[in-house]
Amino acid sequence: MSKPLTVSQRIKAPTPPFFKKLRTIGLLLAAVSSVLAAAPIALPAIAVKVAGYLALTGSVITAVSQTAVSDEFLRSLLGDEQQ
């Protein structure tokens, strides 16, 4: 049985294409939320609340997507350890 990857190893490992797209979407959500939160005009309370939820959602999507590791990378690690 192989040792599990650490968080730093997962972040440095190659990310699959689907999760790269998902990470970009998460970053866009976080950017939109910061624009709404830093708006120079007074926004309704619901808009500020939505901005907070967008920030949380974008951050979680980005963090989870960044730690996804491609199958090929994992197979290469397992192949190296079995020899």
Contacts in CASP RR format, 6 or more apart in sequence:
PFRMAT RR
TARGET T0000
AUTHOR 0000-0000-0000
METHOD contacts of the structure
MODEL  1
MSKPLTVSQRIKAPTPPFFKKLRTIGLLLAAVSSVLAAAPIALPAIAVKV
AGYLALTGSVITAVSQTAVSDEFLRSLLGDEQQ
2 77 0 8 1.000
2 78 0 8 1.000
2 81 0 8 1.000
5 13 0 8 1.000
5 69 0 8 1.000
5 77 0 8 1.000
7 67 0 8 1.000
10 67 0 8 1.000
10 68 0 8 1.000
10 69 0 8 1.000
11 66 0 8 1.000
11 67 0 8 1.000
13 69 0 8 1.000
13 70 0 8 1.000
13 73 0 8 1.000
14 69 0 8 1.000
14 70 0 8 1.000
14 72 0 8 1.000
14 73 0 8 1.000
15 23 0 8 1.000
15 65 0 8 1.000
15 66 0 8 1.000
15 68 0 8 1.000
15 69 0 8 1.000
15 70 0 8 1.000
16 68 0 8 1.000
16 69 0 8 1.000
16 70 0 8 1.000
16 71 0 8 1.000
19 65 0 8 1.000
19 66 0 8 1.000
19 68 0 8 1.000
20 65 0 8 1.000
22 61 0 8 1.000
22 65 0 8 1.000
23 61 0 8 1.000
23 62 0 8 1.000
23 65 0 8 1.000
23 66 0 8 1.000
25 58 0 8 1.000
25 61 0 8 1.000
26 57 0 8 1.000
26 58 0 8 1.000
26 59 0 8 1.000
26 61 0 8 1.000
26 62 0 8 1.000
26 65 0 8 1.000
27 58 0 8 1.000
27 62 0 8 1.000
29 54 0 8 1.000
29 55 0 8 1.000
29 57 0 8 1.000
29 58 0 8 1.000
29 61 0 8 1.000
30 54 0 8 1.000
30 55 0 8 1.000
30 58 0 8 1.000
30 59 0 8 1.000
30 62 0 8 1.000
32 51 0 8 1.000
32 54 0 8 1.000
33 51 0 8 1.000
33 52 0 8 1.000
33 53 0 8 1.000
33 54 0 8 1.000
33 55 0 8 1.000
33 58 0 8 1.000
34 51 0 8 1.000
34 55 0 8 1.000
36 43 0 8 1.000
36 47 0 8 1.000
36 48 0 8 1.000
36 50 0 8 1.000
36 51 0 8 1.000
36 54 0 8 1.000
37 48 0 8 1.000
37 51 0 8 1.000
37 52 0 8 1.000
37 55 0 8 1.000
END
